[in-house]
Amino acid sequence: MSERDMIPGLRGELRTGEPMAKHVSWRAGGAARVFYTPANVADLCAFLRTRPADEPILFVGLGSNLLVRDGGFPGAVVMTHHALTGIEFVAEPGVARPTFKAGAGVPLPHLARFAAKHGAGGGEWMAGVPGTVGGALTMNAGCYGGETWDHVIVAETVDRHGNLRLRKPADYAIGYRHLALREANEEWFLSGVFAFERGDEAASMQRMKELLSKRVASQPLNQPNAGSVFRNPEGDHAARLIESCALKGFAIGGAQVSTKHANFIVNLGTATAADIESLVMHVRDVVRGRTGVELHPEVRIVGDAK
Ligand SMILES: Cc1cc2nc3c(=O)[nH]c(=O)nc-3n(C[C@H](O)[C@H](O)[C@H](O)COP(=O)(O)OP(=O)(O)OC[C@H]3O[C@@H](n4cnc5c(N)ncnc54)[C@H](O)[C@@H]3O)c2cc1C
């Protein structure tokens, strides 16, 4: 029986053997055994209910913090980008600040601009993070003093039985590029409600422009990458430590420590996921050996080695 025959009437797009290199910003890595882009939340819930209890499930947004090993992901990928894309101004009871609901598949820069256009300030930092709302909620993405969960009023989640829940920030342990549900349950994000300060559209647009130029000046945005590879250790910068170990430009296969920003690894064009992962481990080992500091990867590496 084919995957689609298992779920009569399922809408959305269901594929098998989908190359994940097409869906991650590193442009490398293996295939997903099953790959589903839902038409809407109801279809997503129906899809999740049909999955075997032991099948790994991976939600993917823009793949800007993700690597699937060359042997592929032995389960079902749910693609939220191009799905779950609703965005609207909402009135939250008891919340006076401008508030917006955005689907998990909405690109974060889109939320930043939408909020600014509707008179909200303080979300300008989101304009330069090339991920989705779902990815940002999961990673507690942030930069330039802002963090995703600083803005969250409530988030909607789904579990593998298709049950929907409204989650409050208090339901999570929230840290720097870290989020963990306090309760033991496997859940994924469908949407979030975000509150901002009152702002001025022109000033917000100008601020976004300035922050984006900072990125262009300091990050290798013309080469496939996944942003910062390692979290910054307390009181220091991963990039500084990596540079101090003379690793800028060091390459394994087609993966190279960026010559522009030492905490970025770029795909020179032919990198495999194994090249990238080996380089991540090499950098971690060299930095540990020379400085005594243990760097922890921020990027998520999943799936099977070839
Ligand atoms: C050039 C560049 C610059 C970057 N700058 C920054 C920055 O300044 N600050 C920063 O924090 N990050 C930065 N990043 C990293 C990345 O953009 C963020 O981590 C972003 O939040 C990831 O979103 P995504 O949709 O691409 O997630 P993905 O890469 O698709 O997924 C990342 C993780 O989130 C999980 N996930 C995705 N969607 C969901 C969902 N709906 N429910 C549950 N889990 C989900 C995935 O399973 C995976 O574990 C940068 C990346 C690049 C390429």
The ligand as an SDF file (V2000), in Angstrom:
LIG
                    3D

 53 58  0  0  0  0  0  0  0  0999 V2000
   22.2530   33.3520    7.4830 C   0  0  0  0  0  0  0  0  0  0  0  0
   21.6150   32.8860    8.7630 C   0  0  0  0  0  0  0  0  0  0  0  0
   21.5180   33.7400    9.8540 C   0  0  0  0  0  0  0  0  0  0  0  0
   20.9290   33.3130   11.0450 C   0  0  0  0  0  0  0  0  0  0  0  0
   20.8410   34.1940   12.0840 N   0  0  0  0  0  0  0  0  0  0  0  0
   20.2500   33.7920   13.2250 C   0  0  0  0  0  0  0  0  0  0  0  0
   20.1240   34.7010   14.3230 C   0  0  0  0  0  0  0  0  0  0  0  0
   20.5250   35.8620   14.2580 O   0  0  0  0  0  0  0  0  0  0  0  0
   19.5460   34.2520   15.4520 N   0  0  0  0  0  0  0  0  0  0  0  0
   19.0740   32.9820   15.5710 C   0  0  0  0  0  0  0  0  0  0  0  0
   18.5390   32.6330   16.6220 O   0  0  0  0  0  0  0  0  0  0  0  0
   19.1850   32.1120   14.5460 N   0  0  0  0  0  0  0  0  0  0  0  0
   19.7470   32.4770   13.3850 C   0  0  0  0  0  0  0  0  0  0  0  0
   19.8490   31.5910   12.3410 N   0  0  0  0  0  0  0  0  0  0  0  0
   19.3980   30.2020   12.5250 C   0  0  0  0  0  0  0  0  0  0  0  0
   17.9360   29.9410   12.1110 C   0  0  0  0  0  0  0  0  0  0  0  0
   17.4950   30.8760   11.1480 O   0  0  0  0  0  0  0  0  0  0  0  0
   16.9990   29.9870   13.3250 C   0  0  0  0  0  0  0  0  0  0  0  0
   17.3490   29.0170   14.2850 O   0  0  0  0  0  0  0  0  0  0  0  0
   15.5430   29.7520   12.9060 C   0  0  0  0  0  0  0  0  0  0  0  0
   14.7100   29.9680   14.0160 O   0  0  0  0  0  0  0  0  0  0  0  0
   15.2890   28.3430   12.3720 C   0  0  0  0  0  0  0  0  0  0  0  0
   14.0070   28.3350   11.7860 O   0  0  0  0  0  0  0  0  0  0  0  0
   13.6590   27.3020   10.6200 P   0  0  0  0  0  0  0  0  0  0  0  0
   12.2390   27.4640   10.2640 O   0  0  0  0  0  0  0  0  0  0  0  0
   14.6240   27.4180    9.4970 O   0  0  0  0  0  0  0  0  0  0  0  0
   13.8810   25.9300   11.4050 O   0  0  0  0  0  0  0  0  0  0  0  0
   14.4620   24.5820   10.8080 P   0  0  0  0  0  0  0  0  0  0  0  0
   15.9080   24.7400   10.4870 O   0  0  0  0  0  0  0  0  0  0  0  0
   13.5770   24.0790    9.7470 O   0  0  0  0  0  0  0  0  0  0  0  0
   14.3520   23.6580   12.1090 O   0  0  0  0  0  0  0  0  0  0  0  0
   15.1600   23.9290   13.2350 C   0  0  0  0  0  0  0  0  0  0  0  0
   14.6680   23.0490   14.3980 C   0  0  0  0  0  0  0  0  0  0  0  0
   13.3470   23.4440   14.7360 O   0  0  0  0  0  0  0  0  0  0  0  0
   12.4470   22.3490   14.5970 C   0  0  0  0  0  0  0  0  0  0  0  0
   11.1730   22.8770   14.0760 N   0  0  0  0  0  0  0  0  0  0  0  0
   10.9540   23.6100   12.9620 C   0  0  0  0  0  0  0  0  0  0  0  0
    9.6620   23.9400   12.8620 N   0  0  0  0  0  0  0  0  0  0  0  0
    9.0400   23.4040   13.9460 C   0  0  0  0  0  0  0  0  0  0  0  0
    7.6860   23.4080   14.4140 C   0  0  0  0  0  0  0  0  0  0  0  0
    6.6990   24.0100   13.7400 N   0  0  0  0  0  0  0  0  0  0  0  0
    7.4030   22.7680   15.5750 N   0  0  0  0  0  0  0  0  0  0  0  0
    8.3950   22.1460   16.2680 C   0  0  0  0  0  0  0  0  0  0  0  0
    9.6770   22.0770   15.8650 N   0  0  0  0  0  0  0  0  0  0  0  0
    9.9960   22.7240   14.7150 C   0  0  0  0  0  0  0  0  0  0  0  0
   13.1210   21.4050   13.6160 C   0  0  0  0  0  0  0  0  0  0  0  0
   12.6530   20.0690   13.7830 O   0  0  0  0  0  0  0  0  0  0  0  0
   14.5710   21.5720   14.0150 C   0  0  0  0  0  0  0  0  0  0  0  0
   14.8630   20.8170   15.1590 O   0  0  0  0  0  0  0  0  0  0  0  0
   20.4270   31.9920   11.1400 C   0  0  0  0  0  0  0  0  0  0  0  0
   20.5090   31.1310   10.0340 C   0  0  0  0  0  0  0  0  0  0  0  0
   21.0890   31.5710    8.8680 C   0  0  0  0  0  0  0  0  0  0  0  0
   21.1490   30.6360    7.6910 C   0  0  0  0  0  0  0  0  0  0  0  0
  1  2  1  0
  2  3  1  0
  2 52  2  0
  3  4  2  0
  4  5  1  0
  4 50  1  0
  5  6  2  0
  6  7  1  0
  6 13  1  0
  7  8  2  0
  7  9  1  0
  9 10  1  0
 10 11  2  0
 10 12  1  0
 12 13  2  0
 13 14  1  0
 14 15  1  0
 14 50  1  0
 15 16  1  0
 16 17  1  0
 16 18  1  0
 18 19  1  0
 18 20  1  0
 20 21  1  0
 20 22  1  0
 22 23  1  0
 23 24  1  0
 24 25  2  0
 24 26  1  0
 24 27  1  0
 27 28  1  0
 28 29  2  0
 28 30  1  0
 28 31  1  0
 31 32  1  0
 32 33  1  0
 33 34  1  0
 33 48  1  0
 34 35  1  0
 35 36  1  0
 35 46  1  0
 36 37  1  0
 36 45  1  0
 37 38  2  0
 38 39  1  0
 39 40  1  0
 39 45  2  0
 40 41  1  0
 40 42  2  0
 42 43  1  0
 43 44  2  0
 44 45  1  0
 46 47  1  0
 46 48  1  0
 48 49  1  0
 50 51  2  0
 51 52  1  0
 52 53  1  0
M  END
$$$$
